[in-house]
Amino acid sequence: MEIGFIALVGLPISQADTNVSYIGEGLNIWLTASHITGWLAALGLIVLVVTALRFWKTPDLGWWARVHATLLLLASVAFMTFACYEHLLSPSLKF
């Protein structure tokens, strides 16, 4: 989800040299889609928290599975913190 969040902004900007409309109003639909994807990724943090907690409470799982779930959670929290501080999740298209 986070990769799609970044790709929805990066793709039209990378195409701006061939299509100048991506620099102005043509970017708005991409930014709106990016905001929606970003909020869905933020909601996905709930799933990662629940999964990490379940992995740590399940006695049959190995140590690496628990560490893997925890690292996925930490990476997602770090990315969403960056997105929040950089105002990438704001509903406004004005930067």
C-alpha positions as CSV (number, residue, x, y, z in Angstrom):
1,M,0.0,0.0,0.0
2,E,2.8,2.4,0.9
3,I,4.5,1.7,-2.4
4,G,1.3,2.6,-4.3
5,F,1.1,5.7,-2.2
6,I,4.5,6.9,-3.4
7,A,4.0,5.6,-7.0
8,L,0.8,7.6,-7.4
9,V,2.8,10.8,-6.9
10,G,6.1,9.7,-8.6
11,L,4.6,8.3,-11.8
12,P,2.9,11.5,-13.1
13,I,5.9,13.6,-12.0
14,S,8.2,11.4,-13.9
15,Q,6.0,11.8,-17.0
16,A,6.0,15.6,-16.7
17,D,8.7,16.1,-19.3
18,T,6.5,14.5,-22.0
19,N,3.1,15.8,-20.8
20,V,3.2,19.3,-19.2
21,S,-0.4,19.0,-17.9
22,Y,1.0,16.9,-15.1
23,I,2.6,19.9,-13.6
24,G,-0.7,21.8,-13.1
25,E,-4.2,20.6,-12.8
26,G,-3.5,17.2,-14.3
27,L,-1.7,16.2,-11.1
28,N,-4.8,16.7,-8.9
29,I,-6.5,13.4,-9.7
30,W,-3.2,11.6,-9.0
31,L,-2.8,13.5,-5.7
32,T,-6.4,12.6,-4.7
33,A,-5.8,9.0,-5.5
34,S,-2.5,9.2,-3.5
35,H,-4.3,10.6,-0.5
36,I,-6.9,7.9,-0.5
37,T,-4.2,5.2,-0.9
38,G,-2.3,6.8,2.0
39,W,-5.2,6.8,4.3
40,L,-5.9,3.1,3.4
41,A,-2.3,2.4,4.3
42,A,-2.7,4.2,7.6
43,L,-5.7,2.0,8.3
44,G,-3.5,-0.9,7.5
45,L,-1.5,-0.1,10.5
46,I,-4.3,-1.4,12.6
47,V,-4.0,-4.8,10.8
48,L,-0.2,-4.8,11.4
49,V,-0.6,-4.1,15.1
50,V,-3.1,-6.9,15.6
51,T,-1.0,-9.3,13.5
52,A,2.2,-8.5,15.4
53,L,0.4,-8.9,18.8
54,R,-1.0,-12.3,17.6
55,F,2.3,-13.5,16.4
56,W,3.9,-12.7,19.8
57,K,1.1,-14.5,21.7
58,T,1.1,-17.6,19.5
59,P,3.4,-20.2,21.2
60,D,4.0,-22.3,18.1
61,L,5.6,-19.6,15.9
62,G,9.3,-19.2,15.7
63,W,11.4,-16.3,16.7
64,W,12.0,-15.0,13.2
65,A,8.2,-14.8,12.4
66,R,7.7,-12.6,15.4
67,V,10.7,-10.4,14.5
68,H,9.4,-10.2,10.9
69,A,6.0,-9.0,12.0
70,T,7.4,-6.5,14.4
71,L,9.8,-5.1,11.8
72,L,7.0,-4.7,9.3
73,L,5.0,-2.8,11.9
74,L,7.9,-0.6,12.7
75,A,8.7,0.2,9.1
76,S,5.1,1.0,8.4
77,V,4.9,3.3,11.4
78,A,8.1,5.1,10.4
79,F,6.7,5.6,6.9
80,M,3.3,6.8,8.0
81,T,5.0,9.2,10.6
82,F,7.0,10.7,7.7
83,A,3.9,11.0,5.6
84,C,2.0,12.7,8.4
85,Y,4.8,15.2,9.3
86,E,5.3,16.1,5.6
87,H,1.5,16.7,5.2
88,L,1.2,14.0,2.5
89,L,-2.0,12.7,4.1
90,S,-3.8,16.1,4.3
91,P,-7.1,16.3,2.3
92,S,-6.1,19.5,0.7
93,L,-4.3,19.7,-2.7
94,K,-2.6,22.9,-1.7
95,F,1.0,22.5,-0.6
